[in-house]
Amino acid sequence: MLKFSTSAYYDWLKTKEDRDDKQKKYEKAIVKIFNDSHKTYGPDRVCGSLRRQGHTASYKRVSRIMKKLGLSSIHNRRRQRSLTDSRKARGKQWPNLVRGLKTFTPFEVITSDISYIRTSEGFEYLCKVKDVATGIVLAHTMANHMKAELVTETIKKAKKRWLLPKDCIHHSDLGSQYTAEVTQKLLKSLGFKQSFSRAGKPGDNAWSESFFSILKKEAVHWRHFKTRQEARQAIFAYIESFYNTRRIQKRLDYLSPIQWLNRYTQRVLSSVA
């Protein structure tokens, strides 16, 4: 009735156990990748991880399996409000030096911004400095205030931890913390060029907007921090133990920021040799 030969059916039956075993192992690999990502990876990045492990992976198949297993990324759409006030910053003295640039080399452009973390003890403010090319969070600082000192302390940390070159472009929005004289003097003393997003154009600093969106979805939302110290420990662990070192990114060829930088450095050294 099905126009299917008896011999073909029995051949299929003989290999069914082996296929089922392979399917179970495949699903186990997907579950491990998903759990290791802190439940943040969707089908796309799970596919990338599978391929790097030597598996074949199609988006449709992985998506179907994840749906069957109830594996859903914790990402959802939420818009963060800006914490910096740019109403007083207008004019050509605040140039955008990265507008129009399409490609970047490591440490050519760094970006900074401020966000907040809610705790039972009040808001904790987070400032970070991130490299645009590699995506590495070079430094971050948390405090119970959002004064210019929060920004300058973070810049100093980044400079101390990484060999940031002179003429490095520091890009931010037009918030008062970044247009403050103390911040301008520090960047000038380091030999950095200061760049700003246009007023009312948060997309000009999409690198920072994107990072904070990811951070909130993966490490903050659905959690309640009782103390400021608890929040600081959680953010430190996320950035240093996961985001920089293990969280793969599609634009980085499914490598983490540190892994991508190591590969880039090796290629540069090989070309020089």
N, C-alpha and C positions, 0 to 999 in steps of 0.2 A: 504493500500500500504506500509506503514511504519511498519506494524505489531506491532502497538502500540494501546493498548485498549483505548476506549473512557473514561472509568472511571479513568484510570491512568493519562490521559491528564488533566482532570478536577481537579484531586487531585493536580497535579503539578501547575495548574493555581491558585488554592486557596492559595497555599503557596508562590507564586511568589512575591507578595508584601512584605512579611516578609523577604524573601531571599534578595530582592533588598535593603531593608532597612538595613539589616545586612552588606551587601556588601558596602553600602555607609559609614556606620560607620567604617568599617574596613579600607577603603581607607582614611577616614578622620584621623584615628589613624596613618596610615603610613605617611601621609602628615605632621602631627604635629611632629612626631619623626624626620622626615627628616629636617624640618625647624628648630626645636630646636637644631639640630646638626650643624647649620650654613651651611646646604646643603653639609655636608662632609660625611655622612653615605651612604654606598652602601647597597645592599640587605642583605648582611651577618649580619651587625650590626643592621640593621632595624629589621631583624628576631629576633636577640637576645633581643632587646628592647621590641618587641611585646610579646615574651614569658615571660619576666619578669613582664609584665603588665597583664598576665593571658590569653593572646590570644594563639591560635594555629597558627603556622607559618611555612610554607615550603619555602625554598629558591626559588623554581621555581615559586610558586604563587606570592610571594612578588616581585620577579624580573619582572614578567609579568605585575603586577599592576603598579610598578614604571615606567616601560617603557611606558605603556599606558598613565600615567599621566605626562610623560615628566620629571620625577625626576631622574636626573643624578648627581652623586657625582662629585665634582669639582676636584677630584684627577686625575692626569695625570702623565706620566713619564717624569721626568726631573732630570738631574744629576747635583749635586752641586760641584763646584770646591773647593778644599781644600785651606784654608787660612793660614795654618801653614807650615813652611818650615822645613823639617826633614833631609835635606841633610847633616847637620853637626853632626847629632846624630846617631852614630853607635856604636856597641859593646855591651858587656855583662853588662856594667854598667847601661843599660836601660832594666831591666827585665820585662817580661810579666807575671804577677802573676795570671791572670785570665784565661789564656789559659788552656783548659781542664776542667774548672769548668762548670758543667751543671745546677746546682741548686744554688739559692742564697736566703738568708734571708734578710729581710729589713735592709738597712744601712750597709750591709756587704761589698758591692762594690758600689762605686759611680763613675760616668763617666762624663767627661767634654770635651767641644770642643768649637770652635769659628766659627761663620758664619757672614754673612753681610746682611744688609737691605739697599736697594737703596732708597735714598730720593733726593729731588730737591736741598738740601743743601750739598749733598755728601753722601758717604757711612757711615752707622752707623753700628758698629760692636757689635755683641751679643755673650756673653759668658754665658754658663749655666752649672750648676752642677745638675745631675739627678741621682736618686737612681735606680739601675738596677732592683731590685726585684719588687718594687711597681710601678716604672715608674714615680714617683713624681718628678717634677722639683723642686729641693730643693731651688735653688736660681738662679737669672740671673742678669746680669749687661750689660748695653749698653753704648757705648762711641764712640767718633769720632776717636779712635785709637785702635790698637790691640797689645799694649805693655803687658809685663808680669803683670803689675799692674792691668790690666783688669781681669786677671785670679785670682790673689791673692785676689782682692776685692770680687769676687764672692765666692771663697772658704770661706772667713771670714763670709760672709752673711749666707752661708749654715750652718756653724758651730754655728752661733748665733741663727738661727731660729730652728734648729733641734738638738736633742741629739745624735749626731754622736759619736759612740764609738771609743776608741783608737784601733788601729790595723785595722781600716776601710781602705779598699783598694781604693785609688784614681787612676782611670785609664784614660789615655788620649793617644793621638798620640804623636809623637816625636817632635812636634813643639817647636820652640825656646822659646815660652812663658812658656812651661811646663818643659823644661829642664833647664830653667834659675835658677841661684843660689837662687834668692829671693823666687821663688816658692818652690824649694826643701827645703829651710830652714823653710818656713811656714808650710809645710806638716809635716816635722820632728818635729817641735815644738808642733803640734797638736797630735802627736803620730800616724799619718796616714802612711800607706805603699804606696809607689808610684809605679805604674805599667804603662807600655807603650805598645802600639801596635807595632808590628814588622814593620820595615821600608818598605814602599810600600804595606802594608796590611791594607787598611781602614776597611776591614771586621772585624778586631780585635776590632774595636770600633763601631760596628754596632748599638749599643744602641743610640749613639749620632748621627750617620749618619741618622738613621731612624727618630729620633725626628725632626731634622732640615728639612728633606724631608717633613714630615707631616706639620710642621709649615709653610714652604714656600707655600705648596699647599693650605692650609686652611686659612691662615691669611695674606699672602703677595702677591702671584701671582694675577694678575688682579686688583691690587690696586696701586694707585699712592700716595705716601706720600710727601706732599709739604714741610714739616719740619721734623727735627730730633725728635722734641717733639711729633709730631703726630705719628711717627713710634713707639716711646717708649710707648706711651699710648696704642696703638693698641696691641703691643706685651705683655704688662703687662696684659691687659684685657683678651687676649687669654689664657695666661698661668694660671693666678690666678682665672679667673672666668669661664673658660671653660675646658681647658686641664686637669688640676689637679683635678677639682671637679665634672665635668659633662660628659666629653668625655669618653664613655665606650670603653673598649678594649677587644677583643675576648680572649686573653691569660689571662685576669683577670676575666674570667667568666662573661663577659659583665657588668663589674663594672668600675667605674672611679678609678684612682689611689688612691685617698683619701678614697673612699668607700671600696676598697679592703683592704687597710691598717687598717681601722677601724674593718672590719670583722676579719682580721688576729689577731689583738690585742685582740679582744673579745674572740676568740678561745684559744689564749695562756693563757689569764687570767682564763678562765673556766677550762682549763686543770690543771693549778696550784692550783686552789681552790679545 
